Amino acid sequence: MTPSLVETPLRPSRTAATAVAALAGLVGAAVQGSPVAISDQTMVTGVTLRAQQALPGDLFVALPSLIPGRTHGADFAGIACNAGAVAVLTDPVGAVRPALADATACRPGIPVLVHPDPRSVLGDLSARTYGNPSARLAVLGITGTAGKTTTAYLLEAGLRAAGAHTGLLGTVEARIGEELLPSTFTTPEAPQLQALLALMVERGVTHVPIEVSSHALVLGRVSGTQFAVGAFTNLSQDHLDFHADLEDYFAAKAMLFDGRASAEVVCIDDVWGQRLVTGKTATVSLSGDATWYATEVSAQHSGSQEFRARGPDGFDQRVAVRLPGAFNVTNALLALAVGHTAGADPVLLARGIATAEVPGRMQRVDRGQGFVALVDYAHKPAAVAALLDAVRAQVPGRLLVVLGCGGDRDTTKRPLMGAQAAARADLLMITDDNPRTEDPATIRAAMLTGAAAGPAEVVEIGDRAEAIAYAVTRARPGDAVVIAGKGHERTQEAHGVKHPFVDADVLADLLDGMLGVDP
């Protein structure tokens, strides 16, 4: 099914109106406006951060930019008010912006709610506006550095097999039943998230696996959301352009376990997970010393795996997962544990997990060639190492790797990613990922610095399509070609412009051409 682009976020067909005075009281905001404006006569039926997407009855939330010196949201109040927004929430700086004064002059009496930190109350306010939908759903939040997407997909497939009506919110897509939507953020902003949850309630969804990023926790995107289960995968270096250090990054992830979730499931195979364990935590581990653990893991030549899952109340069953690597056994076990904690039958969960495939995560591209070809999202040092170790363990031939690093992101991980890849690959193509606004050559140079210490043959090819083509032409029967870093992404961003680019499609076309297959 092809995702359909929409101009405005999906919302429930009907939302009970909430008095603006009640919303102001909920979050402790001062209200500027006429006596009529602050009375119960002004009713709100939706919330939006984007003026261009405002609908009649909306509260327009005008936030200051996270980047100093950028335009303030209040400068777009006129667009929102002209579209039918009935009130504005902003901070003291936004409240005195000339553009906001002009907007309220055009709509006399429109109330302006002023709060010292409007982002901090946006989640609660949005949840109230949309009827607190998470209280009527089993929202299953998954956080951690790696494995969030895979675990969410495995969990969603397991829940479906167990008879649940599911939604899914994450990096790759947002899904409501069978309807697919493009996913802009790993976790949507609070107004969009609460509207989507309300729509899911309206459409009969019962369980929603949702990826919860550190940004979402720090920026309040999931504030106002009640989690039936909070789950943790692992922690390794990432997002240090946003967090001060690993401790700060961990503290952000740990926010999911500060009472927001009714139950907790934590993988304890690293020290970070071990620090989250309390008396109410269900634990997951490959080592066996946990609530849920795996034994008798066996890898198949196809890349799939089987293992024996052991859990509470004597649960003991063989479980299959279509993805290679020990970390995917952990992901499957975590999905099983979360689903069981949410009340689903683990036998049925296991059946669904065995059928799940994850776009851009160990995604096989098989056109009849004599070597393995994979696309994966690994874009962190630890993820690159784990990916290549998993592939190496199941491939008799050489390992040919195409890898780049994103621009405008954590610069310290670039040489580390180059080093991890060069330590494991036989042939490493250093190429471009999403340079964004940076000089691609500078990014590649940092990766090459780290790669120089490894035994791999290293080739620098800036053009990503050419790098993939070079890997394909060098591959022999029994080898593995791994295209890493972009995974499911459908564009490549350079110089601030996004160009259509899908690793799996480029790889498939090259393989078809090599084999003489008509596209």
Secondary structure, 3 states (H helix, E strand, C coil): CCCCCCCCCCCCCCCCCEEHHHHHHHHCCEEECCCCCCCCCCEECEEECCHHHCCCCEEEEECCCCCCCCCCHHHHHHHHHHCCCCEEEECHHHHCCHHHHHHHHHCCCCCEEECCCHHHHHHHHHHHHCCCHHHHCEEEEEECCCCHHHHHHHHHHHHHHCCCCEEEECCCEEEECCEEEECCCCCCCHHHHHHHHHHHHHCCCCEEEEECCHHHHHCCCCCCCCEEEEEECCCCCCCCCCCCCHHHHHHHHHHHHCCCEEEEEEECCCHHHHHHCCCCEEEEECCCCCCEEEEEEEECCCCCEEEEEECHHHCEEEEEECCCCHHHHHHHHHHHHHHHHCCCCHHHHHHHHCCCCCCCCCEECCCCCCCEEEEECCCCHHHHHHHHHHHHCCCCCCEEEEECCCCCCCCCHHHHHHHHHHCCCCEEEECCCCCECCCHHHHHHHHHHHHCCCCCEEEECCCHHHHHHHHHHHCCCCCEEEEECCCCCCEEEECCEEEECCHHHHHHHHHHHHHCCCC
